[in-house]
Amino acid sequence: MITLRNVQPTDLEQLLVIENEGFSIEEAATKEAFIERIQLIADTFIVAEREGEILGYINGPIIHQPYITDDLFKEINENPKRGGYQSILGLAVSKRARGQGIGKILMEKMEELVEENKREGITLTCKEELVSFYEKLGFVNHDLSESKHGGVSWYNLVKLRADVN
């Protein structure tokens, strides 16, 4: 059975392995970035696990604008209790656990948090090949992002909270 929970400092090493399986060296979050996220935004850093093994994770700080900017990959702040947009800086699933719907489960959990905390919606950037995955989850493609994180092109995808539309 898959369980979801907030990140713990002891998860760091498993998270780094999954991060580096899912992202290039240029795109992947550093160990220091993960430590900062674990310390500052554990309330929006969710881990999926089965029998103590981390299968995947999703994380991101609350921001006040509808699009992610590259500075978020370098420095974040603690989350406000209410409002703002839930950003997704990372969603990754272990190579061994792919194809089991874990990414969708993690995204659904983040949507629950958006509802509970009266956020405006969820914002993320993704590469072109993932746009259709997020569109199937109800996200709207807002075209190319200004982000040049990792030296690649990213697309802005946004999903507003149901009662905000």
N, CA, C and O of each residue as an XYZ file, in Angstrom:
660
protein
N       0.829     -1.179      0.000
C       0.000      0.000      0.000
C       0.881      1.253      0.000
O       1.874      1.329      0.723
N       0.507      2.207     -0.803
C       1.254      3.463     -0.883
C       0.725      4.430      0.175
O      -0.482      4.639      0.293
N       1.638      5.011      0.936
C       1.249      6.028      1.908
C       1.896      7.352      1.530
O       2.993      7.390      0.973
N       1.194      8.438      1.845
C       1.701      9.785      1.610
C       1.948     10.443      2.953
O       1.174     10.281      3.896
N       3.041     11.189      3.022
C       3.377     11.886      4.259
C       4.259     13.086      3.943
O       4.770     13.231      2.833
N       4.426     13.938      4.946
C       5.352     15.067      4.795
C       6.781     14.555      4.881
O       7.073     13.569      5.558
N       7.652     15.243      4.185
C       9.066     14.892      4.142
C       9.691     14.957      5.538
O       9.260     15.729      6.395
N      10.707     14.135      5.742
C      11.503     14.127      6.976
C      12.975     14.294      6.589
O      13.374     13.887      5.498
N      13.787     14.889      7.471
C      15.219     15.034      7.155
C      15.905     13.707      6.809
O      16.844     13.686      6.012
N      15.447     12.613      7.397
C      16.062     11.310      7.131
C      15.779     10.789      5.716
O      16.360      9.786      5.305
N      14.897     11.457      4.971
C      14.574     11.053      3.598
C      15.597     11.540      2.575
O      15.582     11.098      1.426
N      16.470     12.430      2.975
C      17.333     13.153      2.044
C      18.047     12.268      1.032
O      17.976     12.542     -0.166
N      18.726     11.229      1.466
C      19.523     10.418      0.540
C      18.657      9.730     -0.511
O      19.020      9.706     -1.687
N      17.514      9.168     -0.103
C      16.613      8.533     -1.070
C      16.065      9.564     -2.057
O      15.928      9.274     -3.246
N      15.751     10.766     -1.569
C      15.227     11.823     -2.435
C      16.243     12.224     -3.494
O      15.890     12.425     -4.656
N      17.495     12.339     -3.094
C      18.540     12.727     -4.041
C      18.708     11.688     -5.155
O      18.938     12.049     -6.309
N      18.594     10.415     -4.816
C      18.691      9.362     -5.835
C      17.560      9.522     -6.853
O      17.799      9.473     -8.060
N      16.338      9.713     -6.373
C      15.181      9.859     -7.265
C      15.309     11.132     -8.099
O      15.010     11.124     -9.293
N      15.747     12.211     -7.482
C      15.933     13.484     -8.198
C      16.895     13.305     -9.368
O      16.642     13.793    -10.469
N      17.991     12.607     -9.124
C      19.003     12.438    -10.160
C      18.618     11.393    -11.206
O      19.207     11.359    -12.287
N      17.638     10.542    -10.899
C      17.089      9.635    -11.909
C      16.161     10.393    -12.860
O      16.042     10.042    -14.034
N      15.505     11.439    -12.340
C      14.483     12.122    -13.117
C      14.918     13.389    -13.821
O      14.235     13.854    -14.734
N      16.041     13.955    -13.415
C      16.479     15.233    -13.972
C      17.955     15.175    -14.333
O      18.731     14.443    -13.720
N      18.329     15.959    -15.338
C      19.744     16.048    -15.706
C      20.515     16.742    -14.589
O      19.916     17.334    -13.692
N      21.825     16.671    -14.642
C      22.674     17.324    -13.632
C      22.376     18.812    -13.568
O      22.347     19.399    -12.486
N      22.154     19.425    -14.729
C      21.891     20.874    -14.779
C      20.529     21.229    -14.186
O      20.363     22.310    -13.621
N      19.564     20.336    -14.310
C      18.203     20.593    -13.840
C      17.976     20.173    -12.392
O      17.167     20.781    -11.691
N      18.676     19.150    -11.944
C      18.415     18.556    -10.631
C      18.693     19.525     -9.490
O      19.630     20.323     -9.528
N      17.845     19.424     -8.481
C      18.070     20.201     -7.261
C      19.306     19.656     -6.548
O      19.573     18.455     -6.568
N      20.036     20.541     -5.933
C      21.229     20.151     -5.184
C      20.842     19.628     -3.802
O      19.710     19.803     -3.351
N      21.789     18.993     -3.151
C      21.580     18.530     -1.786
C      21.208     19.719     -0.891
O      20.321     19.608     -0.044
N      21.888     20.852     -1.084
C      21.619     22.053     -0.286
C      20.202     22.569     -0.516
O      19.536     23.011      0.420
N      19.745     22.510     -1.771
C      18.379     22.944     -2.081
C      17.359     22.045     -1.394
O      16.350     22.525     -0.878
N      17.622     20.736     -1.388
C      16.707     19.814     -0.712
C      16.693     20.062      0.794
O      15.631     20.046      1.417
N      17.843     20.286      1.368
C      17.891     20.560      2.814
C      17.064     21.793      3.131
O      16.304     21.804      4.100
N      17.212     22.848      2.304
C      16.443     24.076      2.520
C      14.944     23.811      2.390
O      14.160     24.299      3.204
N      14.543     23.054      1.389
C      13.122     22.751      1.202
C      12.575     21.927      2.361
O      11.464     22.175      2.830
N      13.344     20.953      2.822
C      12.915     20.125      3.955
C      12.718     21.000      5.189
O      11.756     20.811      5.933
N      13.615     21.951      5.411
C      13.528     22.831      6.579
C      12.405     23.851      6.476
O      11.720     24.117      7.464
N      12.207     24.431      5.284
C      11.290     25.567      5.152
C       9.887     25.216      4.654
O       8.924     25.887      5.025
N       9.749     24.183      3.824
C       8.437     23.923      3.230
C       8.012     22.457      3.373
O       7.440     21.886      2.445
N       8.287     21.855      4.518
C       7.886     20.460      4.734
C       6.379     20.281      4.595
O       5.909     19.185      4.292
N       5.613     21.364      4.817
C       4.149     21.274      4.690
C       3.703     21.106      3.240
O       2.581     20.659      2.998
N       4.548     21.451      2.273
C       4.225     21.256      0.853
C       5.322     20.436      0.164
O       5.645     20.661     -1.002
N       5.872     19.503      0.893
C       6.868     18.559      0.371
C       6.355     17.179      0.774
O       6.536     16.745      1.912
N       5.720     16.504     -0.166
C       5.034     15.248      0.107
C       5.810     14.084     -0.505
O       6.298     14.157     -1.632
N       5.905     13.019      0.270
C       6.626     11.816     -0.125
C       5.630     10.665     -0.236
O       4.763     10.499      0.622
N       5.762      9.872     -1.299
C       4.987      8.633     -1.447
C       5.922      7.485     -1.120
O       7.035      7.412     -1.640
N       5.464      6.582     -0.253
C       6.331      5.460      0.107
C       5.529      4.179      0.253
O       4.314      4.187      0.451
N       6.266      3.075      0.146
C       5.698      1.748      0.370
C       6.723      0.970      1.175
O       7.860      0.789      0.740
N       6.319      0.515      2.340
C       7.180     -0.294      3.209
C       8.544      0.364      3.439
O       9.581     -0.297      3.379
N       8.525      1.675      3.703
C       9.746      2.395      4.026
C      10.575      2.850      2.841
O      11.552      3.580      3.011
N      10.196      2.426      1.635
C      10.926      2.849      0.433
C      10.193      4.029     -0.201
O       8.993      3.957     -0.466
N      10.928      5.114     -0.441
C      10.336      6.270     -1.092
C      10.197      5.972     -2.583
O      11.163      5.602     -3.252
N       8.971      6.140     -3.089
C       8.670      5.860     -4.487
C       8.686      7.126     -5.327
O       8.952      7.083     -6.528
N       8.400      8.257     -4.685
C       8.372      9.522     -5.389
C       8.081     10.654     -4.434
O       7.822     10.437     -3.251
N       8.127     11.874     -4.964
C       7.867     13.053     -4.139
C       7.380     14.199     -5.008
O       7.524     14.194     -6.230
N       6.794     15.187     -4.330
C       6.387     16.431     -4.961
C       6.685     17.548     -3.969
O       6.468     17.391     -2.768
N       7.182     18.678     -4.470
C       7.476     19.776     -3.557
C       7.453     21.115     -4.278
O       7.596     21.194     -5.499
N       7.271     22.151     -3.491
C       7.327     23.507     -4.006
C       6.783     24.489     -2.988
O       5.894     24.157     -2.205
N       7.322     25.708     -3.002
C       6.850     26.731     -2.071
C       5.591     27.428     -2.592
O       5.233     27.306     -3.763
N       4.941     28.148     -1.709
C       3.827     29.008     -2.095
C       4.430     30.309     -2.614
O       5.309     30.901     -1.988
N       3.933     30.742     -3.781
C       4.421     31.984     -4.377
C       3.235     32.913     -4.631
O       2.085     32.476     -4.588
N       3.507     34.170     -4.893
C       2.432     35.149     -5.030
C       2.073     35.478     -6.470
O       1.157     36.265     -6.711
N       2.775     34.890     -7.431
C       2.478     35.133     -8.834
C       2.124     33.799     -9.495
O       2.463     32.742     -8.962
N       1.444     33.833    -10.654
C       1.000     32.581    -11.267
C       2.076     31.794    -12.009
O       1.799     30.691    -12.480
N       3.294     32.324    -12.129
C       4.343     31.601    -12.842
C       5.610     31.468    -11.990
O       5.944     32.341    -11.190
N       6.290     30.356    -12.192
C       7.552     30.079    -11.509
C       8.662     30.895    -12.151
O       8.729     31.020    -13.374
N       9.527     31.446    -11.320
C      10.706     32.170    -11.794
C      11.955     31.418    -11.342
O      11.931     30.707    -10.337
N      13.044     31.580    -12.089
C      14.261     30.814    -11.819
C      14.845     31.058    -10.428
O      15.528     30.187     -9.891
N      14.589     32.224     -9.837
C      15.147     32.494     -8.510
C      14.625     31.510     -7.458
O      15.282     31.303     -6.438
N      13.458     30.899     -7.686
C      12.909     29.929     -6.733
C      13.786     28.687     -6.613
O      13.752     27.996     -5.595
N      14.564     28.406     -7.640
C      15.439     27.235     -7.579
C      16.671     27.510     -6.722
O      17.433     26.596     -6.406
N      16.860     28.776     -6.348
C      18.021     29.157     -5.542
C      17.644     29.528     -4.108
O      18.394     29.248     -3.172
N      16.477     30.159     -3.940
C      16.097     30.609     -2.601
C      14.586     30.625     -2.452
O      13.866     31.130     -3.314
N      14.114     30.060     -1.335
C      12.684     30.047     -1.043
C      12.446     30.554      0.371
O      13.378     30.690      1.164
N      11.187     30.830      0.670
C      10.786     31.268      2.005
C       9.760     30.300      2.563
O       9.200     29.484      1.830
N       9.515     30.394      3.864
C       8.467     29.583      4.480
C       7.134     29.918      3.830
O       6.930     31.027      3.337
N       6.241     28.957      3.837
C       4.929     29.139      3.229
C       3.996     29.959      4.117
O       3.980     29.774      5.334
N       3.215     30.866      3.516
C       2.154     31.524      4.272
C       1.055     30.491      4.558
O       0.954     29.482      3.861
N       0.254     30.740      5.563
C      -0.799     29.786      5.930
C      -1.901     29.694      4.883
O      -2.445     28.613      4.655
N      -2.239     30.813      4.242
C      -3.345     30.850      3.280
C      -2.951     31.661      2.051
O      -2.037     32.484      2.101
N      -3.657     31.414      0.944
C      -3.485     32.205     -0.265
C      -2.253     31.845     -1.071
O      -1.515     30.921     -0.728
N      -2.041     32.589     -2.149
C      -0.905     32.372     -3.029
C      -1.130     31.199     -3.963
O      -2.191     30.573     -3.965
N      -0.121     30.919     -4.746
C      -0.131     29.794     -5.684
C       0.814     28.722     -5.176
O       1.925     29.015     -4.735
N       0.366     27.484     -5.242
C       1.236     26.359     -4.922
C       2.118     26.104     -6.133
O       1.627     25.699     -7.186
N       3.411     26.339     -5.991
C       4.318     26.022     -7.094
C       4.791     24.580     -6.937
O       4.833     24.038     -5.832
N       5.143     23.980     -8.055
C       5.738     22.649     -8.058
C       7.140     22.798     -8.638
O       7.309     22.997     -9.841
N       8.140     22.698     -7.772
C       9.521     22.760     -8.242
C      10.024     21.378     -8.615
O      10.926     21.234     -9.440
N       9.434     20.368     -8.000
C       9.867     19.012     -8.304
C       8.758     18.003     -8.123
O       8.059     18.005     -7.109
N       8.600     17.142     -9.110
C       7.735     15.962     -9.042
C       8.551     14.870     -9.715
O       8.853     14.950    -10.906
N       8.901     13.862     -8.953
C       9.737     12.796     -9.508
C       9.328     11.461     -8.901
O       8.931     11.381     -7.739
N       9.433     10.426     -9.707
C       9.105      9.073     -9.285
C      10.312      8.187     -9.565
O      10.946      8.292    -10.615
N      10.612      7.329     -8.626
C      11.714      6.377     -8.763
C      11.551      5.560    -10.045
O      10.435      5.210    -10.428
N      12.661      5.263    -10.698
C      12.617      4.457    -11.929
C      11.872      3.147    -11.693
O      11.136      2.684    -12.564
N      12.060      2.548    -10.518
C      11.424      1.263    -10.209
C       9.913      1.378    -10.026
O       9.197      0.381    -10.128
N       9.426      2.593     -9.756
C       8.000      2.762     -9.439
C       7.214      3.480    -10.536
O       6.037      3.785    -10.348
N       7.836      3.746    -11.652
C       7.144      4.472    -12.724
C       6.045      3.604    -13.346
O       6.121      2.376    -13.333
N       5.026      4.273    -13.888
C       3.924      3.578    -14.534
C       2.879      3.047    -13.573
O       2.008      2.277    -13.977
N       2.946      3.446    -12.299
C       2.005      2.973    -11.285
C       1.033      4.062    -10.834
O       0.260      3.856     -9.899
N       1.070      5.229    -11.501
C       0.154      6.302    -11.136
C       0.589      7.136     -9.938
O      -0.207      7.904     -9.397
N       1.837      6.994     -9.520
C       2.311      7.694     -8.327
C       2.384      9.205     -8.553
O       2.065      9.980     -7.651
N       2.800      9.627     -9.744
C       2.828     11.059    -10.044
C       1.451     11.676     -9.911
O       1.302     12.764     -9.354
N       0.441     10.982    -10.423
C      -0.945     11.463    -10.335
C      -1.405     11.506     -8.875
O      -2.058     12.465     -8.465
N      -1.077     10.487     -8.097
C      -1.455     10.445     -6.672
C      -0.836     11.627     -5.930
O      -1.503     12.272     -5.122
N       0.432     11.910     -6.200
C       1.103     13.038     -5.547
C       0.470     14.363     -5.953
O       0.298     15.252     -5.119
N       0.126     14.498     -7.221
C      -0.506     15.723     -7.698
C      -1.875     15.909     -7.042
O      -2.239     17.024     -6.668
N      -2.627     14.828     -6.905
C      -3.944     14.907     -6.255
C      -3.815     15.341     -4.798
O      -4.646     16.099     -4.299
N      -2.775     14.863     -4.115
C      -2.541     15.273     -2.726
C      -2.249     16.773     -2.667
O      -2.741     17.465     -1.776
N      -1.453     17.276     -3.611
C      -1.145     18.696     -3.640
C      -2.411     19.510     -3.891
O      -2.582     20.587     -3.319
N      -3.295     19.003     -4.740
C      -4.566     19.680     -4.994
C      -5.412     19.749     -3.721
O      -6.079     20.755     -3.473
N      -5.388     18.693     -2.921
C      -6.109     18.711     -1.639
C      -5.564     19.819     -0.738
O      -6.331     20.541     -0.101
N      -4.250     19.950     -0.690
C      -3.634     21.004      0.123
C      -4.020     22.391     -0.386
O      -4.224     23.308      0.410
N      -4.120     22.549     -1.705
C      -4.537     23.825     -2.299
C      -5.945     24.179     -1.826
O      -6.210     25.323     -1.457
N      -6.844     23.199     -1.838
C      -8.220     23.427     -1.380
C      -8.249     23.780      0.109
O      -8.869     24.765      0.511
N      -7.571     22.963      0.918
C      -7.571     23.165      2.371
C      -7.043     24.537      2.776
O      -7.540     25.142      3.726
N      -6.046     25.022      2.062
C      -5.370     26.264      2.442
C      -5.767     27.458      1.586
O      -5.112     28.500      1.611
N      -6.839     27.294      0.833
C      -7.403     28.390      0.032
C      -6.363     29.064     -0.862
O      -6.284     30.290     -0.932
N      -5.572     28.241     -1.541
C      -4.608     28.757     -2.507
C      -5.344     29.119     -3.792
O      -6.449     28.634     -4.032
N      -4.735     29.971     -4.619
C      -5.338     30.343     -5.900
C      -5.364     29.156     -6.861
O      -6.315     28.977     -7.621
N      -4.315     28.358     -6.813
C      -4.189     27.214     -7.700
C      -2.780     26.669     -7.648
O      -2.017     26.963     -6.728
N      -2.443     25.869     -8.649
C      -1.124     25.245     -8.739
C      -0.447     25.734    -10.009
O      -1.078     25.835    -11.061
N       0.837     26.035     -9.904
C       1.628     26.439    -11.061
C       2.888     25.587    -11.129
O       3.479     25.238    -10.107
N       3.284     25.260    -12.348
C       4.508     24.475    -12.545
C       5.067     24.774    -13.915
O       4.398     25.360    -14.767
N       6.289     24.369    -14.110
C       6.892     24.383    -15.433
C       7.266     22.951    -15.778
O       7.636     22.163    -14.907
N       7.165     22.625    -17.063
C       7.566     21.292    -17.504
C       8.093     21.367    -18.925
O       7.885     22.346    -19.642
N       8.778     20.311    -19.304
C       9.276     20.204    -20.680
C       8.117     19.826    -21.602
O       7.089     19.313    -21.160
N       8.311     20.092    -22.884
C       7.248     19.883    -23.865
C       6.648     18.476    -23.814
O       5.437     18.314    -23.959
N       7.485     17.464    -23.610
C       6.984     16.083    -23.632
C       6.067     15.750    -22.450
O       5.391     14.721    -22.471
N       6.033     16.601    -21.427
C       5.159     16.355    -20.268
C       3.895     17.219    -20.266
O       3.041     17.059    -19.394
N       3.771     18.119    -21.220
C       2.603     19.014    -21.258
C       1.307     18.203    -21.267
O       0.383     18.516    -20.515
N       1.223     17.170    -22.102
C      -0.024     16.399    -22.213
C      -0.367     15.689    -20.905
O      -1.546     15.572    -20.572
N       0.626     15.212    -20.156
C       0.382     14.582    -18.852
C      -0.352     15.555    -17.938
O      -1.353     15.199    -17.316
N       0.149     16.780    -17.860
C      -0.464     17.760    -16.966
C      -1.807     18.253    -17.494
O      -2.707     18.550    -16.708
N      -1.951     18.341    -18.803
C      -3.250     18.735    -19.367
C      -4.323     17.705    -19.019
O      -5.473     18.068    -18.770
N      -3.955     16.428    -19.001
C      -4.902     15.370    -18.603
C      -5.334     15.527    -17.146
O      -6.406     15.061    -16.762
N      -4.506     16.180    -16.339
C      -4.836     16.426    -14.929
C      -5.575     17.754    -14.736
O      -5.839     18.168    -13.607
N      -5.906     18.415    -15.850
C      -6.690     19.644    -15.765
C      -5.900     20.932    -15.823
O      -6.466     22.010    -15.636
N      -4.606     20.847    -16.078
C      -3.781     22.048    -16.182
C      -3.964     22.695    -17.550
O      -4.256     22.019    -18.537
N      -3.789     24.012    -17.592
C      -3.871     24.764    -18.833
C      -2.461     25.217    -19.206
O      -1.735     25.776    -18.384
N      -2.090     24.965    -20.458
C      -0.773     25.357    -20.960
C      -0.795     26.857    -21.269
O      -1.566     27.312    -22.114
N       0.050     27.612    -20.581
C       0.165     29.056    -20.801
C       1.377     29.388    -21.665
O       1.892     30.505    -21.613
N       1.830     28.430    -22.451
C       2.910     28.595    -23.426
C       4.290     28.614    -22.766
O       4.426     28.298    -21.584
N       5.294     28.983    -23.529
C       6.677     28.944    -23.054
C       6.898     29.845    -21.841
O       6.378     30.957    -21.760
N       7.672     29.334    -20.921
C       8.045     30.068    -19.720
C       9.289     30.907    -20.001
O      10.053     30.626    -20.925
N       9.473     31.930    -19.194
C      10.722     32.694    -19.270
C      11.870     31.938    -18.608
O      13.032     32.315    -18.755
N      11.545     30.872    -17.880
C      12.552     30.088    -17.179
C      13.552     29.473    -18.150
O      13.185     28.963    -19.209
N      14.800     29.533    -17.772
C      15.881     28.880    -18.520
C      16.624     27.912    -17.597
O      17.781     27.569    -17.843
N      15.947     27.479    -16.533
C      16.547     26.580    -15.556
C      17.145     25.352    -16.242
O      16.480     24.694    -17.042
N      18.385     25.055    -15.927
C      19.058     23.902    -16.499
C      19.389     24.048    -17.972
O      19.835     23.094    -18.609
N      19.171     25.258    -18.524
C      19.503     25.505    -19.921
C      18.528     24.901    -20.920
O      18.879     24.696    -22.082
N      17.288     24.610    -20.474
C      16.297     24.032    -21.392
C      15.039     24.902    -21.439
O      14.880     25.822    -20.636
N      14.149     24.601    -22.386
C      12.883     25.325    -22.517
C      11.814     24.654    -21.667
O      11.701     23.429    -21.632
N      11.035     25.483    -20.983
C       9.980     25.012    -20.087
C       8.669     25.666    -20.478
O       8.656     26.763    -21.037
N       7.570     24.993    -20.183
C       6.232     25.520    -20.427
C       5.561     25.825    -19.089
O       5.706     25.073    -18.126
N       4.823     26.940    -19.042
C       4.034     27.301    -17.856
C       2.713     26.543    -17.906
O       1.986     26.619    -18.897
N       2.407     25.822    -16.849
C       1.113     25.168    -16.725
C       0.476     25.590    -15.409
O       1.130     25.619    -14.366
N      -0.806     25.915    -15.475
C      -1.520     26.442    -14.311
C      -2.863     25.726    -14.187
O      -3.543     25.464    -15.179
N      -3.220     25.422    -12.957
C      -4.547     24.877    -12.659
C      -5.110     25.670    -11.493
O      -4.607     25.589    -10.372
N      -6.157     26.436    -11.765
C      -6.780     27.233    -10.717
C      -7.657     26.347     -9.841
O      -8.194     25.338    -10.298
N      -7.793     26.735     -8.581
C      -8.672     26.029     -7.665
C     -10.098     26.082     -8.227
O     -10.497     27.091     -8.810
N     -10.842     25.033     -8.058
C     -12.168     24.896     -8.674
C     -13.081     26.099     -8.429
O     -13.745     26.561     -9.357
N     -13.124     26.612     -7.200
C     -14.053     27.706     -6.910
C     -13.456     29.090     -7.198
O     -14.062     30.108     -6.865
N     -12.266     29.128     -7.818
C     -11.648     30.404     -8.205
C     -12.032     30.751     -9.645
O     -12.138     31.924    -10.002
N     -12.240     29.718    -10.466
C     -12.540     29.928    -11.898
C     -13.706     30.839    -12.132
O     -14.065     31.100    -13.280
